[in-house]
Amino acid sequence: MRKIVLPKLEEWQKPVYDIAMQSYKTRNRIVVKAKRQCGKSVIAALIVIAYSLAHEGTSVCLQPTNAHAERMHAQIEKMLEGSGTIRKNNHSSHIITLKNGSEILFKSAEQKDNLRGFTATNILVIDEAAYISDEIYEIVYPMTDANAAPILYISTPLFEDGEFYKVFTNPTSSPNFFAFDWTEYDTSKFLPPEQLEYYRKTMSEINFKKDYLGEFITEGSQLLKNISQIINDDIKDNDYRYVGIDWGSGKEGDYTAVVFMSEQGNVTHHICINDKTPTEQIDIISSEINKRNVKVVQVEENSIGTVYADLLKKKLSTGIKLKRFTTTNESKRKIIDQLIEAVNTEKIQIPNDKEMIKQLQHYSITKTKNGYTYNGIGAHDDYCIALALVYDLLKNKTNITIKMV
């Protein structure tokens, strides 16, 4: 068995590590608010490893998603690789058992009620704690009760609401409370100033503030603030290569939005429909697509989208590819973040259309039960989604693989 050599801790990491290691069976609550790229996951992994080696017992690592839990499992597995300390490593149940009898359990908020019944005798580490819903906190808090196990909350901030915000801003909530704000430290050694400036220019103001300044944000904050710089009153581009479609029900002003985009990132044509039957909609849209030099069409497939996509596929001319997009919070954030970067760096141009501009200006961040998403506040978002779908085709054109269905 080789000696495990832990990496040298940074000045902002060491106080957290020291307090955590002194907190065995104390019910201490250690809360860390941090920026990205300053060693959150590393310190969390180090503390779990140190606890597991020092005390025979069970540590629980809680992450927002199963994918996050798997990454944490892989990270700790790699840090222990070759040490001779691992007795068993179960990748299906995500449990590492050490030779001293300690267990490290990797769990995610997506498991919900399946988290009940587990006990942390060593420590409960909640990584990206701002992205864990209050409902999940109610389930996992009892894990620590029987053995007075401490809890380490560590996260980039999100909303000025929720359990992480409350425990960080209200130290009187626990007699054994320790709060650390890593945003007070200079962590530029991990993120050069020029890269930080690039993020400032390309990301939405909201994402930049929470991720790279470590500031809590207010729900409903506007995402796209530089719309005026991409408006072109006289787009002369005659290329209609890509099309994005957001289907609408036609109820309460909800409409189907169709956006055409050229290889240069110009919105060269757009239509909206909210007073037609499904068949009439498909006839209009397919006609608009078939008479132009369209290469790929990307459509939202959720809900009514599957039926509409099937109908549209039958009407498209030979050679036009149809790509189906399944909307989840994660996939939606991905294409919207791409759109934000495109707007901020002026990679696209849009016509001076009142409704399209209004929707983009009202697009905001919204809190959900399990985190956050993007939605129109005080306006519809049909054009926003259609524009994000069509720009996704342009941005990822070299990676487009189409399953013909």
BALO-885677 format. One record per residue (C-alpha): residue in three letters; z, x, y. Coordinates in steps of 0.05 Angstrom, whole numbers, always signed. Layout:
BEGIN
REC   res        z        x        y
REC   ALA        Z        X        Y
...
***
This chain:
BEGIN
REC   res        z        x        y
REC   MET       +0       +0       +0
REC   ARG      -20      +30      +67
REC   LYS      +20      +23     +130
REC   ILE       -5      -31     +177
REC   VAL      -17       -3     +246
REC   LEU      -19      -56     +299
REC   PRO      -64      -45     +360
REC   LYS      -32      -24     +425
REC   LEU      -11      -85     +465
REC   GLU      -34      -97     +536
REC   GLU      +18     -105     +591
REC   TRP       +9     -181     +591
REC   GLN      +12     -185     +515
REC   LYS      +75     -145     +502
REC   PRO     +126     -192     +534
REC   VAL      +98     -250     +493
REC   TYR     +101     -209     +429
REC   ASP     +172     -186     +443
REC   ILE     +199     -255     +458
REC   ALA     +163     -285     +398
REC   MET     +192     -232     +350
REC   GLN     +262     -246     +377
REC   SER     +254     -321     +367
REC   TYR     +264     -328     +292
REC   LYS     +301     -393     +278
REC   THR     +317     -404     +352
REC   ARG     +273     -465     +367
REC   ASN     +243     -425     +424
REC   ARG     +181     -451     +459
REC   ILE     +134     -396     +483
REC   VAL      +76     -420     +525
REC   VAL      +18     -376     +548
REC   LYS      -36     -398     +598
REC   ALA      -94     -349     +595
REC   LYS     -165     -335     +616
REC   ARG     -220     -322     +565
REC   GLN     -231     -251     +541
REC   CYS     -160     -226     +549
REC   GLY     -134     -224     +477
REC   LYS     -107     -294     +462
REC   SER     -130     -296     +389
REC   VAL     -109     -224     +377
REC   ILE      -37     -234     +400
REC   ALA      -32     -299     +360
REC   ALA      -57     -264     +297
REC   LEU      -10     -204     +308
REC   ILE      +51     -249     +316
REC   VAL      +34     -288     +253
REC   ILE      +24     -224     +213
REC   ALA      +88     -192     +239
REC   TYR     +129     -255     +224
REC   SER     +100     -260     +154
REC   LEU     +117     -188     +138
REC   ALA     +186     -189     +169
REC   HIS     +210     -256     +141
REC   GLU     +193     -289      +75
REC   GLY     +171     -359      +95
REC   THR     +114     -402     +119
REC   SER      +75     -394     +184
REC   VAL      +27     -448     +207
REC   CYS      -34     -433     +251
REC   LEU      -61     -496     +284
REC   GLN     -130     -497     +315
REC   PRO     -171     -553     +349
REC   THR     -226     -555     +296
REC   ASN     -238     -535     +224
REC   ALA     -287     -482     +247
REC   HIS     -234     -451     +292
REC   ALA     -184     -451     +234
REC   GLU     -234     -416     +189
REC   ARG     -246     -363     +243
REC   MET     -171     -351     +250
REC   HIS     -165     -345     +174
REC   ALA     -222     -294     +173
REC   GLN     -191     -255     +231
REC   ILE     -123     -247     +198
REC   GLU     -156     -233     +131
REC   LYS     -194     -175     +162
REC   MET     -133     -148     +198
REC   LEU      -96     -145     +131
REC   GLU     -156     -118      +92
REC   GLY     -138      -57      +51
REC   SER      -64      -62      +67
REC   GLY      -44      -83       -3
REC   THR       -1     -139      +25
REC   ILE      -42     -198       +3
REC   ARG      -25     -230      -65
REC   LYS      -74     -288      -60
REC   ASN     -126     -311       -9
REC   ASN     -149     -382      -19
REC   HIS     -211     -397      +22
REC   SER     -216     -470       +1
REC   SER     -145     -490      +21
REC   HIS     -142     -436      +75
REC   ILE      -77     -404      +54
REC   ILE      -60     -330      +52
REC   THR       -2     -312       +7
REC   LEU      +31     -244      +16
REC   LYS      +65     -203      -38
REC   ASN     +133     -215       -5
REC   GLY     +125     -290      -16
REC   SER     +105     -308      +55
REC   GLU      +49     -358      +66
REC   ILE       +2     -367     +125
REC   LEU      -29     -436     +130
REC   PHE      -91     -448     +173
REC   LYS      -96     -520     +197
REC   SER     -137     -559     +247
REC   ALA     -127     -620     +291
REC   GLU     -186     -652     +255
REC   GLN     -142     -661     +194
REC   LYS      -99     -711     +233
REC   ASP      -52     -749     +186
REC   ASN      -65     -698     +131
REC   LEU      -22     -650     +172
REC   ARG      +40     -690     +154
REC   GLY      +88     -661     +104
REC   PHE      +78     -587     +119
REC   THR     +137     -544     +142
REC   ALA     +137     -481     +184
REC   THR     +197     -438     +165
REC   ASN     +173     -377     +205
REC   ILE     +132     -398     +265
REC   LEU      +81     -450     +287
REC   VAL      +24     -421     +328
REC   ILE      -19     -470     +366
REC   ASP      -82     -435     +390
REC   GLU     -125     -467     +445
REC   ALA      -66     -514     +453
REC   ALA      -97     -550     +514
REC   TYR     -150     -577     +467
REC   ILE     -100     -610     +419
REC   SER      -88     -683     +432
REC   ASP      -18     -711     +444
REC   GLU      -26     -752     +381
REC   ILE      -32     -688     +339
REC   TYR      +29     -658     +374
REC   GLU      +70     -717     +351
REC   ILE      +49     -702     +279
REC   VAL      +60     -627     +279
REC   TYR     +125     -621     +319
REC   PRO     +168     -642     +259
REC   MET     +141     -582     +221
REC   THR     +190     -538     +258
REC   ASP     +252     -582     +258
REC   ALA     +286     -566     +191
REC   ASN     +284     -490     +201
REC   ALA     +289     -485     +276
REC   ALA     +222     -450     +277
REC   PRO     +195     -427     +344
REC   ILE     +128     -451     +372
REC   LEU      +77     -408     +406
REC   TYR      +28     -447     +449
REC   ILE      -30     -405     +475
REC   SER      -92     -430     +510
REC   THR     -142     -430     +566
REC   PRO     -124     -490     +609
REC   LEU     -160     -557     +611
REC   PHE     -135     -620     +646
REC   GLU      -76     -630     +691
REC   ASP      -49     -675     +636
REC   GLY      -30     -672     +563
REC   GLU      +23     -636     +524
REC   PHE       +1     -564     +539
REC   TYR       +0     -578     +614
REC   LYS      +69     -612     +610
REC   VAL     +104     -556     +571
REC   PHE      +73     -502     +615
REC   THR      +90     -535     +682
REC   ASN     +158     -564     +662
REC   PRO     +203     -508     +635
REC   THR     +264     -553     +637
REC   SER     +233     -592     +579
REC   SER     +267     -544     +531
REC   PRO     +330     -501     +536
REC   ASN     +294     -445     +499
REC   PHE     +231     -444     +541
REC   PHE     +189     -383     +560
REC   ALA     +125     -390     +601
REC   PHE      +74     -335     +613
REC   ASP      +15     -339     +660
REC   TRP      -36     -285     +641
REC   THR      -81     -304     +699
REC   GLU      -34     -264     +744
REC   TYR      -57     -199     +710
REC   ASP     -119     -158     +721
REC   THR     -157     -165     +655
REC   SER     -223     -138     +680
REC   LYS     -223      -83     +628
REC   PHE     -246     -136     +578
REC   LEU     -294     -171     +626
REC   PRO     -331     -127     +677
REC   PRO     -336     -155     +748
REC   GLU     -412     -161     +744
REC   GLN     -407     -204     +681
REC   LEU     -354     -247     +714
REC   GLU     -399     -256     +775
REC   TYR     -456     -277     +729
REC   TYR     -412     -331     +698
REC   ARG     -391     -353     +768
REC   LYS     -464     -364     +787
REC   THR     -490     -395     +724
REC   MET     -433     -438     +696
REC   SER     -409     -504     +724
REC   GLU     -352     -495     +774
REC   ILE     -306     -532     +727
REC   ASN     -319     -490     +666
REC   PHE     -315     -426     +706
REC   LYS     -247     -446     +736
REC   LYS     -215     -465     +670
REC   ASP     -245     -410     +627
REC   TYR     -249     -350     +673
REC   LEU     -198     -364     +728
REC   GLY     -149     -399     +682
REC   GLU     -139     -460     +727
REC   PHE     -124     -531     +705
REC   ILE     -177     -581     +725
REC   THR     -177     -654     +747
REC   GLU     -211     -707     +704
REC   GLY     -274     -734     +737
REC   SER     -291     -669     +772
REC   GLN     -366     -663     +787
REC   LEU     -406     -617     +742
REC   LEU     -471     -608     +779
REC   LYS     -463     -592     +853
REC   ASN     -528     -555     +869
REC   ILE     -579     -609     +856
REC   SER     -613     -601     +923
REC   GLN     -638     -531     +905
REC   ILE     -680     -556     +846
REC   ILE     -712     -617     +880
REC   ASN     -787     -608     +892
REC   ASP     -824     -662     +930
REC   ASP     -891     -637     +907
REC   ILE     -893     -614     +835
REC   LYS     -966     -599     +819
REC   ASP     -955     -575     +748
REC   ASN    -1001     -612     +699
REC   ASP     -966     -589     +635
REC   TYR     -927     -640     +595
REC   ARG     -908     -597     +536
REC   TYR     -838     -623     +520
REC   VAL     -807     -692     +521
REC   GLY     -734     -714     +518
REC   ILE     -715     -787     +505
REC   ASP     -647     -821     +513
REC   TRP     -651     -890     +483
REC   GLY     -620     -949     +520
REC   SER     -600    -1018     +498
REC   GLY     -625    -1052     +561
REC   LYS     -557    -1084     +571
REC   GLU     -516    -1077     +635
REC   GLY     -568    -1031     +667
REC   ASP     -570     -983     +608
REC   TYR     -642     -961     +600
REC   THR     -686     -915     +560
REC   ALA     -702     -851     +598
REC   VAL     -762     -807     +582
REC   VAL     -771     -739     +614
REC   PHE     -831     -694     +607
REC   MET     -824     -619     +621
REC   SER     -873     -562     +627
REC   GLU     -869     -491     +601
REC   GLN     -849     -471     +672
REC   GLY     -788     -517     +671
REC   ASN     -817     -570     +717
REC   VAL     -805     -644     +706
REC   THR     -877     -666     +709
REC   HIS     -868     -740     +690
REC   HIS     -812     -789     +676
REC   ILE     -804     -862     +661
REC   CYS     -747     -911     +650
REC   ILE     -748     -978     +613
REC   ASN     -694    -1031     +608
REC   ASP     -730    -1098     +605
REC   LYS     -773    -1091     +543
REC   THR     -764    -1106     +469
REC   PRO     -758    -1047     +422
REC   THR     -830    -1054     +400
REC   GLU     -854    -1058     +473
REC   GLN     -813     -996     +490
REC   ILE     -844     -956     +434
REC   ASP     -914     -978     +453
REC   ILE     -904     -956     +525
REC   ILE     -871     -890     +508
REC   SER     -919     -870     +453
REC   SER     -978     -886     +499
REC   GLU     -949     -841     +553
REC   ILE     -938     -785     +504
REC   ASN    -1003     -790     +466
REC   LYS    -1047     -784     +527
REC   ARG    -1015     -718     +549
REC   ASN    -1012     -648     +518
REC   VAL     -943     -658     +487
REC   LYS     -920     -608     +435
REC   VAL     -850     -632     +415
REC   VAL     -809     -694     +428
REC   GLN     -733     -693     +421
REC   VAL     -697     -759     +414
REC   GLU     -624     -779     +408
REC   GLU     -613     -807     +339
REC   ASN     -544     -839     +344
REC   SER     -534     -914     +340
REC   ILE     -599     -950     +357
REC   GLY     -634     -883     +361
REC   THR     -650     -878     +287
REC   VAL     -690     -942     +286
REC   TYR     -726     -924     +351
REC   ALA     -742     -854     +326
REC   ASP     -772     -882     +262
REC   LEU     -815     -930     +302
REC   LEU     -837     -876     +350
REC   LYS     -856     -828     +294
REC   LYS     -906     -878     +267
REC   LYS     -939     -884     +336
REC   LEU     -945     -810     +354
REC   SER    -1012     -775     +349
REC   THR    -1022     -724     +294
REC   GLY     -994     -656     +314
REC   ILE     -938     -680     +359
REC   LYS     -872     -661     +328
REC   LEU     -809     -704     +330
REC   LYS     -741     -671     +332
REC   ARG     -679     -714     +322
REC   PHE     -615     -697     +359
REC   THR     -547     -720     +332
REC   THR     -498     -728     +389
REC   THR     -426     -705     +380
REC   ASN     -378     -681     +434
REC   GLU     -394     -610     +415
REC   SER     -470     -617     +411
REC   LYS     -470     -657     +476
REC   ARG     -429     -604     +513
REC   LYS     -477     -550     +487
REC   ILE     -540     -582     +517
REC   ILE     -505     -602     +581
REC   ASP     -478     -531     +590
REC   GLN     -549     -506     +582
REC   LEU     -572     -556     +635
REC   ILE     -517     -534     +682
REC   GLU     -539     -461     +675
REC   ALA     -611     -482     +687
REC   VAL     -594     -519     +750
REC   ASN     -549     -463     +777
REC   THR     -602     -410     +765
REC   GLU     -660     -455     +787
REC   LYS     -696     -450     +721
REC   ILE     -719     -523     +727
REC   GLN     -747     -567     +782
REC   ILE     -742     -642     +787
REC   PRO     -779     -693     +830
REC   ASN     -747     -726     +889
REC   ASP     -728     -787     +849
REC   LYS     -668     -826     +876
REC   GLU     -641     -850     +809
REC   MET     -648     -783     +774
REC   ILE     -613     -747     +831
REC   LYS     -557     -798     +834
REC   GLN     -543     -792     +760
REC   LEU     -541     -716     +762
REC   GLN     -495     -717     +823
REC   HIS     -446     -765     +788
REC   TYR     -443     -728     +722
REC   SER     -371     -709     +709
REC   ILE     -321     -684     +658
REC   THR     -279     -737     +622
REC   LYS     -218     -732     +579
REC   THR     -223     -759     +509
REC   LYS     -173     -771     +453
REC   ASN     -191     -705     +421
REC   GLY     -210     -662     +480
REC   TYR     -263     -674     +533
REC   THR     -335     -694     +541
REC   TYR     -386     -705     +596
REC   ASN     -405     -773     +624
REC   GLY     -432     -807     +685
REC   ILE     -377     -830     +732
REC   GLY     -399     -887     +776
REC   ALA     -471     -881     +751
REC   HIS     -511     -883     +687
REC   ASP     -527     -818     +651
REC   ASP     -593     -835     +616
REC   TYR     -634     -785     +657
REC   CYS     -580     -732     +649
REC   ILE     -583     -736     +574
REC   ALA     -660     -740     +571
REC   LEU     -665     -680     +618
REC   ALA     -614     -641     +576
REC   LEU     -653     -658     +512
REC   VAL     -720     -636     +540
REC   TYR     -692     -572     +570
REC   ASP     -660     -556     +503
REC   LEU     -731     -556     +474
REC   LEU     -756     -508     +527
REC   LYS     -697     -461     +523
REC   ASN     -698     -457     +447
REC   LYS     -773     -463     +437
REC   THR     -777     -400     +394
REC   ASN     -725     -429     +347
REC   ILE     -754     -498     +338
REC   THR     -758     -517     +265
REC   ILE     -781     -588     +252
REC   LYS     -770     -628     +190
REC   MET     -827     -677     +186
REC   VAL     -798     -745     +167
***
